Amino acid sequence: MERNKTNVPNRGQKKVLLGAELFALGTKSVRDDSKTKILPIKGIQGSSSASTERKRDASSSIVSHPNKRYRASLKDGFPDMTTTAGIAHHEIWEQLPDECDIANVIDCIYAAIEQNDNEVVRIICGVIRHATSTSLASRAKVDSVAYLSLLYLAKLHPHFFNSDIVAYGLLSFLRRETNIKMRYNINLHILITNLLSRGFSDISQWPEIFLRTYVDDAVNERFWADSDYCAPFVKNICAAFKTRTPHLSLLRWDMNTTVTSGQPHRDNFTVDDDSGDNSTQSLDASPYLHLESDQAADSICLVKRRFADNTVQKLVGDAIRDQLNKRQQQDNYTRNFLKFLCTCSGIGEVRCLSISRLELWIHNGKLVKFAQQLLSYICFNIKGKNIQDNEVLQVLVKMRLKTKPLINHYMSCLKEMIHLQPNILSTIMKLVVQNELSNTRNPNNMGMLATMFQTAPDQSAVNLAEIYQEFLLQRDDCLRTLRVFLRELVRMLRFDVNLVKFCKAFLSEREELSQQIEQFDFKERIFNSMVDIVCLCMFLSATPQAREGSLSLKTNRDVKNNQALIRLYNQMSQIQLDSVSWMYESVPNLYKIQGIEYYQALHKLLLLDIPEQYSRCDQWPSEPERGAILRIISETPIHEETLLRIILIGITKDIPFSIANTFDILLLVIKRVSGMKATDFPAVQANKFDIIDFLFSMSEYHHPENIRLPTDYEPPKLAIIAFYWKAWLILLMISAHNPSTFGAFCWDHYPTMKMLIEICITNQFSSCITHKDELQIITVERDHILQFETYLAAQTSPHAVITEENAILITQLMLMDPMGTPRKVPSLVLEQLKFLNQTYKLGHLFCRCRKPDLLLDIIQRQGTTQSMPWLSDLVQNSDGDFSHLPVQCLCEFLLFNAHSINEENSRDAELVNFIRNLIMDSSFNNHVVCEVLDYIFRRLSSTLKQSRVAALSGLKIIFKNSATSCMPSRELSGTYNGLYTIYYRTYA
C-alpha cells in the first residue's frame, strides 16, 4: 500500500514535465535537432523557416531527458517541405485559427469546395482543433458533432485528409508528448488513426513518418498500438514487417504457462500492472486475431505493404538496437518492448537481436509470458536457410529451460517451426546432434530430437543419416560415439525410428561427400564404420515386441496377428537389400576395397558372421543376449532383389568377389531363411525368372581369354559340375517356397528340376532312377570335353595327347543343357539334397501346393495299382494335418498299414475319422468321395493279391462303425458289392 501511495505523485509529475509549454534550456548543440523535427508529408520543395527553432528545441529537450523512454526519429526521408510562399506546413497548422462554426461545418465545407480548396483545408483543420481541444480538456467529454463531421467527410471525400497540413495536424496528436497531455484519450486516437487510414487508403507508398510514429508508440506506452479500433492504421503499418502470427494455442497463457486440454480459454484475464509501461498481462499478444476487426480494417483501408523493405529494416533495427543499448540490465526491459519485438519478428535482423536476450527474458517472472510469445513469433517467422536464421537457430538450440511448462512450450514451437519450414529440419538436427556429442551438452537435446522424429519421422531419419555420413569424414575415429548415440536415441524414442529410411539414406551417395571420400586417407575406416552402423541398425530392429513375438513361434507359428514380427521381417529384408545394393553399386568405385575385406563385409551385412564380430566396438549387445538377437534378426525373409544383387556381384568382373564365394553365400542365405519358424510368411518370394539364367551363366565354364581356338571350331557349352548342381539346389529351395509360381515354371520347363522335386516328395534318394539316355550323353560329353581340352593344351604343348586318363577337365566339366534330359545326380549332391529335404522339409512344401498339384501328378504317373510306400511316410510326417495332402495319399497310407491300424491309437483314429468324414459327410464335395473310392477300387482290380487284400482291409476299416458292426458278414459283403456296383456304374 505504501508503494502505491508513493508512486501516484511520481506518475503525476511525469505528466506535468511533458506539458506543451515546457522549453529546453541551453544551446541547440546539445542534441541534433534533425532527429526530432517533424517534417511535412509531401509538398513542394523549399527551405525550412527559422521560426520553428523554439518548438524543435522544446521537443529536443523532452527526448534528451534521461528518465524518458525511446522516441523514434520523425525524419521520413523527404526533403523539408514548404509552401510556395516559403512557409512550412507545420507552421501553417500552428497559425490556423481554432474557431470554427461546428453547427454548420458541413455546409461551409461544401460551399468552400465550390470556391477554393484551400478554404476547405482551413475549415477541416479548425474542426480537428476543436475536436482535439475538447478531448484534451476532458477525457470523458466528446464533441459528437465535430467527430461525426470528420467521419462524414472521410467517408465521402477521403482525399482531403491526405494533404500535408491535415496529415501533420492529425499526426501531431499521435506523438508521445501529446498522448501524455491527452490523458490517454482513446477516442481521439481512434478518430485520428481511422482518418489517416481513410485518407491514405488509395496511396500505395505511405510516408515514413507514419512508421516512425507507430514505432514511437509501440516501443513505449502503446497508447493506441494495441487498440482494435485503430486496426486499419496499425495493420497497414505492421504489414511491412511480414510477420506471421502463431495460432492461439501458442499465444494463450495461464499461470502455469500452459493451457490444459478441455479448459476454456479466458479472453479477458488481466493482472495488476507494475511494469510502468502501460502494458497488461492479457492472454493475447496480438490484438488482431478477431475476424470482426479484420473485416472492419479491410472495409476502411485495404491492408497491404506500404513501405519499402530497406526503410522498414533500417528504422526498426535502429529502434531495437537503441533500446537494447539503453536497457543493459534485465529488469529494465518492458513488456511493451517485447510485444513490439513480436510484431516485428518477420524481419530477420529483429529475430537475431531478440534471440540473444530471449533466454534472460524467459526466466524473468515479469516478462515470462511475453518472452514465451516472442519465442513463438520467432519460430513461426524463421524463413529458411539464410545467414541470419542460421544464427537464430544456433542460439535457439542452446537455450536451457528449467521448468517443464517452459520446455513443453519450447517443444511446441519447435514442432510448429518444422511444420512451416521443413527445409530447416536438417539444420536444427545437425546443431542438436553436434551439441549432444560435444562437452557442453544441453539437457533438452533428446527432447528436441524426440520432437523432430515425432513431427517428421521419415525426414528426421534421413537427416540423421546425412549427419552420420559427415561425422565419419572426421579424422578422428568416432564410431564408438556414434553407436552409443544411436542406441540411446532409439531407446529414448522407444524404437519408433524408421531405420529403413536411415540405412537407405546412410548408404546413398552424395556428390559433395563423394569427392571428399575419394581424397580421404582413411577410406577403409569409413567403409568398415558404415558396415558396422548398418549392422547395428539391424540389431536395433529387434524390438522388445519382436523378441516376444519370436519366442511365441515355439508354440504358435502363425504370424498373421503378430504385427511386431511382421514389421521386423519387412524391415530386415529391406535393410539387407539396400546394403547389398550399396555393396554392388557404390563400394567398388568409391572405396576400392580388396577381395578379403569385401568378402568379410558382405558376410557381416548378410548376418553370416559370428556374434562377437557385431559387438567388438562397444560390447553391445551383451554376451548373454548377443546370440539370441542375432538368431532373431537372421531368421527373417530375404528379398528376391537381394538374391539378384548377390548374383550380380559374383558375375561382375570389376568386383573382387569370386563365383565360388557367390554360390556359397547364396546357399547359406537360402538355407537360413528356409529354417524360419513362421510357416505362413514367405521366406523368399521369387517372381522373376531371370535368376535361373543368371545362376546357369555363373556355372558356365569360360576358357582363358588369351587362348585362341581354331576359327572353324565352335567350343561346346560346358558347365562346371560343382557350380551346376549348386545352382539346381538353390533353384530347388527357391521353388519349395514358391511352388505355385517359380516352382510351377521350373516343373514345366526343366526336367532336371522335375526329377529333383519328385525325389524330395517321394523321399527316394537311394533308388534314384537314371535316364535311359544317360550313357549316350556321357559318351558324347566325354568326346566334346577331350577335344576341347586338346585345343586348350595345344597352346602350351603342341604335341601333347589328351586322353581320358590324363584329362583334367573331364572330371570337372559337363555339358550345359539345363532344359534337356535330366542327368544323373552325383552321390555327393544326392547326400546334400537328402540333408536339405530332411532339415527344411522341402518335400512337404511341395506337397502343400495344389496349383499345380505336384503330388497328385506323381501319383498318377506312377499308377494307382502298385504300392507306393513313400506316401505313407508323407502322412506319417504330416503332424496330423491331413487337409493339405491329396486323398490318394491318405488312402495309400491306410491301405499300406491296414493290417496294423489300431483305432485306439490317436494318430490312426484321426486318419480313419478324416477319411470316414470325407465319404459320409454330406458337406464334402461328391468329387472327393469318388476320388477315394476310385483309388481303393483300382487297388481291388490289381493283379497282385497283396494289393487286393490291402484294399479290402481298408474298406472294412472305413465302414466299420456302430451300424455295420452289428451286421452279419454276409450283409457286410453285400455292402461292399453294392459299393462296387455303384462305382462300376459311375465310371464304366
ChimeraX attribute file (.defattr): number of C-alpha atoms within 10 A of each C-alpha:
attribute: neighborCount
match mode: 1-to-1
recipient: residues
	/A:1	5
	/A:2	6
	/A:3	7
	/A:4	9
	/A:5	9
	/A:6	10
	/A:7	10
	/A:8	10
	/A:9	10
	/A:10	10
	/A:11	11
	/A:12	10
	/A:13	10
	/A:14	13
	/A:15	15
	/A:16	13
	/A:17	13
	/A:18	19
	/A:19	14
	/A:20	14
	/A:21	9
	/A:22	15
	/A:23	17
	/A:24	17
	/A:25	10
	/A:26	9
	/A:27	8
	/A:28	15
	/A:29	8
	/A:30	12
	/A:31	14
	/A:32	11
	/A:33	18
	/A:34	13
	/A:35	17
	/A:36	21
	/A:37	19
	/A:38	21
	/A:39	23
	/A:40	26
	/A:41	24
	/A:42	19
	/A:43	18
	/A:44	12
	/A:45	14
	/A:46	16
	/A:47	14
	/A:48	19
	/A:49	13
	/A:50	9
	/A:51	11
	/A:52	13
	/A:53	14
	/A:54	13
	/A:55	17
	/A:56	20
	/A:57	25
	/A:58	18
	/A:59	22
	/A:60	22
	/A:61	20
	/A:62	21
	/A:63	19
	/A:64	15
	/A:65	10
	/A:66	8
	/A:67	9
	/A:68	12
	/A:69	17
	/A:70	19
	/A:71	23
	/A:72	25
	/A:73	20
	/A:74	21
	/A:75	19
	/A:76	20
	/A:77	12
	/A:78	15
	/A:79	17
	/A:80	22
	/A:81	22
	/A:82	24
	/A:83	15
	/A:84	11
	/A:85	7
	/A:86	14
	/A:87	17
	/A:88	24
	/A:89	26
	/A:90	22
	/A:91	15
	/A:92	15
	/A:93	19
	/A:94	11
	/A:95	9
	/A:96	14
	/A:97	14
	/A:98	16
	/A:99	12
	/A:100	19
	/A:101	14
	/A:102	17
	/A:103	11
	/A:104	11
	/A:105	19
	/A:106	18
	/A:107	11
	/A:108	16
	/A:109	20
	/A:110	11
	/A:111	13
	/A:112	17
	/A:113	14
	/A:114	9
	/A:115	11
	/A:116	11
	/A:117	13
	/A:118	11
	/A:119	15
	/A:120	19
	/A:121	20
	/A:122	21
	/A:123	24
	/A:124	24
	/A:125	24
	/A:126	23
	/A:127	23
	/A:128	22
	/A:129	21
	/A:130	21
	/A:131	23
	/A:132	22
	/A:133	15
	/A:134	17
	/A:135	20
	/A:136	20
	/A:137	13
	/A:138	12
	/A:139	15
	/A:140	10
	/A:141	13
	/A:142	19
	/A:143	14
	/A:144	10
	/A:145	15
	/A:146	25
	/A:147	19
	/A:148	12
	/A:149	19
	/A:150	23
	/A:151	18
	/A:152	13
	/A:153	18
	/A:154	20
	/A:155	14
	/A:156	9
	/A:157	13
	/A:158	20
	/A:159	16
	/A:160	21
	/A:161	25
	/A:162	21
	/A:163	17
	/A:164	21
	/A:165	26
	/A:166	26
	/A:167	25
	/A:168	21
	/A:169	21
	/A:170	23
	/A:171	19
	/A:172	17
	/A:173	18
	/A:174	23
	/A:175	19
	/A:176	21
	/A:177	19
	/A:178	17
	/A:179	24
	/A:180	21
	/A:181	17
	/A:182	22
	/A:183	15
	/A:184	16
	/A:185	21
	/A:186	18
	/A:187	17
	/A:188	24
	/A:189	23
	/A:190	18
	/A:191	19
	/A:192	26
	/A:193	21
	/A:194	23
	/A:195	27
	/A:196	22
	/A:197	27
	/A:198	25
	/A:199	24
	/A:200	22
	/A:201	23
	/A:202	14
	/A:203	12
	/A:204	11
	/A:205	12
	/A:206	18
	/A:207	19
	/A:208	21
	/A:209	22
	/A:210	21
	/A:211	24
	/A:212	23
	/A:213	19
	/A:214	20
	/A:215	23
	/A:216	23
	/A:217	23
	/A:218	21
	/A:219	25
	/A:220	23
	/A:221	22
	/A:222	22
	/A:223	22
	/A:224	24
	/A:225	23
	/A:226	19
	/A:227	15
	/A:228	21
	/A:229	22
	/A:230	22
	/A:231	28
	/A:232	28
	/A:233	27
	/A:234	24
	/A:235	23
	/A:236	23
	/A:237	23
	/A:238	22
	/A:239	18
	/A:240	22
	/A:241	22
	/A:242	16
	/A:243	19
	/A:244	18
	/A:245	21
	/A:246	20
	/A:247	13
	/A:248	14
	/A:249	12
	/A:250	22
	/A:251	24
	/A:252	20
	/A:253	23
	/A:254	13
	/A:255	7
	/A:256	12
	/A:257	19
	/A:258	17
	/A:259	17
	/A:260	10
	/A:261	7
	/A:262	6
	/A:263	7
	/A:264	8
	/A:265	16
	/A:266	13
	/A:267	10
	/A:268	10
	/A:269	13
	/A:270	11
	/A:271	9
	/A:272	8
	/A:273	12
	/A:274	11
	/A:275	16
	/A:276	12
	/A:277	18
	/A:278	14
	/A:279	20
	/A:280	16
	/A:281	18
	/A:282	18
	/A:283	20
	/A:284	20
	/A:285	27
	/A:286	19
	/A:287	14
	/A:288	19
	/A:289	15
	/A:290	10
	/A:291	9
	/A:292	10
	/A:293	17
	/A:294	16
	/A:295	12
	/A:296	15
	/A:297	24
	/A:298	15
	/A:299	12
	/A:300	19
	/A:301	21
	/A:302	18
	/A:303	22
	/A:304	16
	/A:305	18
	/A:306	19
	/A:307	21
	/A:308	12
	/A:309	13
	/A:310	8
	/A:311	15
	/A:312	20
	/A:313	18
	/A:314	11
	/A:315	17
	/A:316	22
	/A:317	18
	/A:318	14
	/A:319	19
	/A:320	22
	/A:321	14
	/A:322	14
	/A:323	17
	/A:324	17
	/A:325	9
	/A:326	13
	/A:327	13
	/A:328	10
	/A:329	9
	/A:330	12
	/A:331	13
	/A:332	12
	/A:333	19
	/A:334	22
	/A:335	26
	/A:336	25
	/A:337	21
	/A:338	24
	/A:339	22
	/A:340	22
	/A:341	26
	/A:342	27
	/A:343	23
	/A:344	29
	/A:345	29
	/A:346	24
	/A:347	24
	/A:348	22
	/A:349	18
	/A:350	22
	/A:351	26
	/A:352	19
	/A:353	18
	/A:354	24
	/A:355	21
	/A:356	15
	/A:357	14
	/A:358	21
	/A:359	20
	/A:360	15
	/A:361	25
	/A:362	20
	/A:363	18
	/A:364	14
	/A:365	9
	/A:366	18
	/A:367	22
	/A:368	19
	/A:369	28
	/A:370	27
	/A:371	26
	/A:372	26
	/A:373	28
	/A:374	28
	/A:375	26
	/A:376	25
	/A:377	28
	/A:378	32
	/A:379	28
	/A:380	24
	/A:381	24
	/A:382	26
	/A:383	18
	/A:384	17
	/A:385	14
	/A:386	12
	/A:387	9
	/A:388	18
	/A:389	21
	/A:390	18
	/A:391	14
	/A:392	22
	/A:393	20
	/A:394	16
	/A:395	17
	/A:396	22
	/A:397	18
	/A:398	18
	/A:399	18
	/A:400	15
	/A:401	17
	/A:402	11
	/A:403	11
	/A:404	12
	/A:405	14
	/A:406	19
	/A:407	17
	/A:408	15
	/A:409	20
	/A:410	21
	/A:411	19
	/A:412	17
	/A:413	22
	/A:414	23
	/A:415	20
	/A:416	18
	/A:417	22
	/A:418	21
	/A:419	16
	/A:420	15
	/A:421	16
	/A:422	14
	/A:423	14
	/A:424	21
	/A:425	20
	/A:426	20
	/A:427	16
	/A:428	22
	/A:429	21
	/A:430	17
	/A:431	19
	/A:432	24
	/A:433	19
	/A:434	16
	/A:435	17
	/A:436	17
	/A:437	13
	/A:438	10
	/A:439	8
	/A:440	10
	/A:441	14
	/A:442	18
	/A:443	14
	/A:444	20
	/A:445	20
	/A:446	17
	/A:447	16
	/A:448	22
	/A:449	21
	/A:450	20
	/A:451	19
	/A:452	24
	/A:453	21
	/A:454	15
	/A:455	17
	/A:456	15
	/A:457	16
	/A:458	17
	/A:459	20
	/A:460	24
	/A:461	23
	/A:462	21
	/A:463	21
	/A:464	22
	/A:465	21
	/A:466	20
	/A:467	19
	/A:468	21
	/A:469	21
	/A:470	11
	/A:471	17
	/A:472	21
	/A:473	19
	/A:474	12
	/A:475	10
	/A:476	8
	/A:477	15
	/A:478	14
	/A:479	21
	/A:480	13
	/A:481	12
	/A:482	17
	/A:483	19
	/A:484	12
	/A:485	15
	/A:486	17
	/A:487	17
	/A:488	14
	/A:489	17
	/A:490	19
	/A:491	14
	/A:492	14
	/A:493	17
	/A:494	11
	/A:495	17
	/A:496	16
	/A:497	21
	/A:498	19
	/A:499	25
	/A:500	24
	/A:501	22
	/A:502	23
	/A:503	24
	/A:504	21
	/A:505	20
	/A:506	25
	/A:507	21
	/A:508	17
	/A:509	15
	/A:510	12
	/A:511	8
	/A:512	8
	/A:513	13
	/A:514	13
	/A:515	11
	/A:516	12
	/A:517	18
	/A:518	14
	/A:519	9
	/A:520	15
	/A:521	12
	/A:522	16
	/A:523	19
	/A:524	16
	/A:525	15
	/A:526	21
	/A:527	20
	/A:528	15
	/A:529	20
	/A:530	21
	/A:531	18
	/A:532	22
	/A:533	20
	/A:534	24
	/A:535	22
	/A:536	18
	/A:537	21
	/A:538	25
	/A:539	21
	/A:540	20
	/A:541	27
	/A:542	24
	/A:543	20
	/A:544	13
	/A:545	14
	/A:546	21
	/A:547	18
	/A:548	14
	/A:549	22
	/A:550	24
	/A:551	12
	/A:552	14
	/A:553	17
	/A:554	10
	/A:555	7
	/A:556	13
	/A:557	16
	/A:558	14
	/A:559	19
	/A:560	11
	/A:561	9
	/A:562	16
	/A:563	13
	/A:564	18
	/A:565	24
	/A:566	17
	/A:567	14
	/A:568	24
	/A:569	23
	/A:570	15
	/A:571	22
	/A:572	26
	/A:573	22
	/A:574	22
	/A:575	27
	/A:576	23
	/A:577	24
	/A:578	24
	/A:579	24
	/A:580	23
	/A:581	22
	/A:582	17
	/A:583	22
	/A:584	19
	/A:585	16
	/A:586	15
	/A:587	17
	/A:588	17
	/A:589	13
	/A:590	15
	/A:591	18
	/A:592	16
	/A:593	18
	/A:594	13
	/A:595	13
	/A:596	10
	/A:597	14
	/A:598	20
	/A:599	17
	/A:600	14
	/A:601	20
	/A:602	19
	/A:603	15
	/A:604	19
	/A:605	20
	/A:606	21
	/A:607	21
	/A:608	16
	/A:609	15
	/A:610	12
	/A:611	19
	/A:612	15
	/A:613	12
	/A:614	21
	/A:615	16
	/A:616	12
	/A:617	13
	/A:618	13
	/A:619	12
	/A:620	17
	/A:621	20
	/A:622	11
	/A:623	12
	/A:624	8
	/A:625	11
	/A:626	18
	/A:627	14
	/A:628	14
	/A:629	19
	/A:630	20
	/A:631	14
	/A:632	21
	/A:633	23
	/A:634	22
	/A:635	22
	/A:636	27
	/A:637	26
	/A:638	26
	/A:639	19
	/A:640	18
	/A:641	20
	/A:642	22
	/A:643	20
	/A:644	20
	/A:645	19
	/A:646	21
	/A:647	21
	/A:648	19
	/A:649	23
	/A:650	22
	/A:651	18
	/A:652	13
	/A:653	10
	/A:654	10
	/A:655	21
	/A:656	17
	/A:657	20
	/A:658	15
	/A:659	17
	/A:660	14
	/A:661	12
	/A:662	20
	/A:663	22
	/A:664	12
	/A:665	20
	/A:666	19
	/A:667	17
	/A:668	15
	/A:669	21
	/A:670	20
	/A:671	18
	/A:672	19
	/A:673	20
	/A:674	26
	/A:675	15
	/A:676	19
	/A:677	18
	/A:678	21
	/A:679	15
	/A:680	10
	/A:681	18
	/A:682	16
	/A:683	25
	/A:684	23
	/A:685	18
	/A:686	21
	/A:687	11
	/A:688	12
	/A:689	12
	/A:690	10
	/A:691	19
	/A:692	16
	/A:693	11
	/A:694	16
	/A:695	24
	/A:696	20
	/A:697	16
	/A:698	22
	/A:699	24
	/A:700	19
	/A:701	19
	/A:702	13
	/A:703	13
	/A:704	8
	/A:705	6
	/A:706	7
	/A:707	13
	/A:708	12
	/A:709	15
	/A:710	9
	/A:711	6
	/A:712	6
	/A:713	9
	/A:714	9
	/A:715	16
	/A:716	15
	/A:717	15
	/A:718	21
	/A:719	23
	/A:720	20
	/A:721	20
	/A:722	16
	/A:723	22
	/A:724	22
	/A:725	18
	/A:726	21
	/A:727	22
	/A:728	19
	/A:729	20
	/A:730	20
	/A:731	20
	/A:732	23
	/A:733	25
	/A:734	22
	/A:735	26
	/A:736	27
	/A:737	23
	/A:738	21
	/A:739	26
	/A:740	19
	/A:741	18
	/A:742	21
	/A:743	25
	/A:744	20
	/A:745	14
	/A:746	21
	/A:747	22
	/A:748	11
	/A:749	13
	/A:750	17
	/A:751	17
	/A:752	21
	/A:753	23
	/A:754	19
	/A:755	17
	/A:756	22
	/A:757	25
	/A:758	19
	/A:759	21
	/A:760	25
	/A:761	23
	/A:762	22
	/A:763	19
	/A:764	13
	/A:765	16
	/A:766	11
	/A:767	8
	/A:768	14
	/A:769	12
	/A:770	12
	/A:771	12
	/A:772	9
	/A:773	11
	/A:774	13
	/A:775	13
	/A:776	9
	/A:777	15
	/A:778	14
	/A:779	10
	/A:780	11
	/A:781	18
	/A:782	18
	/A:783	14
	/A:784	19
	/A:785	24
	/A:786	20
	/A:787	15
	/A:788	20
	/A:789	20
	/A:790	19
	/A:791	20
	/A:792	17
	/A:793	17
	/A:794	16
	/A:795	14
	/A:796	10
	/A:797	11
	/A:798	11
	/A:799	10
	/A:800	12
	/A:801	13
	/A:802	17
	/A:803	14
	/A:804	13
	/A:805	7
	/A:806	10
	/A:807	16
	/A:808	14
	/A:809	15
	/A:810	19
	/A:811	12
	/A:812	15
	/A:813	22
	/A:814	25
	/A:815	22
	/A:816	20
	/A:817	15
	/A:818	19
	/A:819	13
	/A:820	11
	/A:821	15
	/A:822	19
	/A:823	20
	/A:824	15
	/A:825	18
	/A:826	12
	/A:827	11
	/A:828	9
	/A:829	15
	/A:830	18
	/A:831	14
	/A:832	14
	/A:833	21
	/A:834	19
	/A:835	12
	/A:836	18
	/A:837	19
	/A:838	14
	/A:839	12
	/A:840	18
	/A:841	18
	/A:842	23
	/A:843	22
	/A:844	22
	/A:845	20
	/A:846	24
	/A:847	23
	/A:848	19
	/A:849	20
	/A:850	15
	/A:851	10
	/A:852	17
	/A:853	17
	/A:854	22
	/A:855	24
	/A:856	17
	/A:857	12
	/A:858	13
	/A:859	16
	/A:860	10
	/A:861	8
	/A:862	12
	/A:863	13
	/A:864	18
	/A:865	18
	/A:866	14
	/A:867	19
	/A:868	18
	/A:869	15
	/A:870	17
	/A:871	23
	/A:872	20
	/A:873	15
	/A:874	21
	/A:875	21
	/A:876	14
	/A:877	11
	/A:878	14
	/A:879	9
	/A:880	13
	/A:881	11
	/A:882	17
	/A:883	11
	/A:884	13
	/A:885	21
	/A:886	19
	/A:887	21
	/A:888	22
	/A:889	23
	/A:890	23
	/A:891	25
	/A:892	26
	/A:893	24
	/A:894	28
	/A:895	27
	/A:896	23
	/A:897	17
	/A:898	20
	/A:899	13
	/A:900	10
	/A:901	20
	/A:902	14
	/A:903	14
	/A:904	8
	/A:905	9
	/A:906	11
	/A:907	14
	/A:908	18
	/A:909	13
	/A:910	15
	/A:911	21
	/A:912	22
	/A:913	13
	/A:914	16
	/A:915	19
	/A:916	17
	/A:917	15
	/A:918	19
	/A:919	21
	/A:920	12
	/A:921	12
	/A:922	10
	/A:923	9
	/A:924	12
	/A:925	11
	/A:926	12
	/A:927	8
	/A:928	15
	/A:929	19
	/A:930	16
	/A:931	16
	/A:932	19
	/A:933	19
	/A:934	18
	/A:935	19
	/A:936	25
	/A:937	21
	/A:938	16
	/A:939	25
	/A:940	20
	/A:941	13
	/A:942	17
	/A:943	11
	/A:944	13
	/A:945	12
	/A:946	13
	/A:947	21
	/A:948	20
	/A:949	16
	/A:950	22
	/A:951	26
	/A:952	17
	/A:953	18
	/A:954	24
	/A:955	17
	/A:956	17
	/A:957	19
	/A:958	17
	/A:959	18
	/A:960	14
	/A:961	11
	/A:962	8
	/A:963	8
	/A:964	14
	/A:965	12
	/A:966	11
	/A:967	12
	/A:968	10
	/A:969	11
	/A:970	8
	/A:971	12
	/A:972	17
	/A:973	13
	/A:974	12
	/A:975	15
	/A:976	15
	/A:977	12
	/A:978	12
	/A:979	14
	/A:980	16
	/A:981	11
	/A:982	12
	/A:983	15
	/A:984	12
	/A:985	9
	/A:986	9
	/A:987	8
	/A:988	6
